[in-house]
Structure formats: C-alpha cells, structure tokens
Amino acid sequence: MNSTYTAQLMHEERAGRLQAEADADRLARIARRAAKSSARRSGSSGPSWVVRHLPGRHAA
C-alpha cells in the first residue's frame, strides 16, 4: 500500500469516529432536554392536567 492510500484510509476512519461522537452528543442532548421537559411537566401539574385537557371532558 502506498502512503497516500494509507493516509486516506486513516482520514476516513477518523472522520467516521468524529461523526459517531457528534451523533452520540446530539442524542445525549436531546435525551437530556426530553428528560428535563418531562420532569417539568409531571412535577408541577401531574396527572390532573391530562384529565382536564382531554377532548370532550369538562374539568371537575
């Protein structure tokens, strides 16, 4: 193998690793945001919010 081909393979492998890390970071950010908003939603209002906002129902 010549050095140019080897360098290209190493570059592609590194680029793939960096892309995988970026994807993992993005998924972690999304998961943290979803967990935070879920905790905020369920923390203050609880299940009564669901009952009050069902279509065709009136709040008791």
C-alpha positions, 0 to 999 in steps of 0.5 A: 500500500502506498502512503497516500492510500494509507493516509486516506484510509486513516482520514476516513476512519477518523472522520467516521469516529468524529461523526459517531461522537457528534451523533452520540452528543446530539442524542445525549442532548436531546435525551437530556432536554426530553428528560428535563421537559418531562420532569417539568411537566409531571412535577408541577401539574401531574396527572390532573392536567391530562384529565382536564385537557382531554377532548370532550371532558369538562374539568371537575 
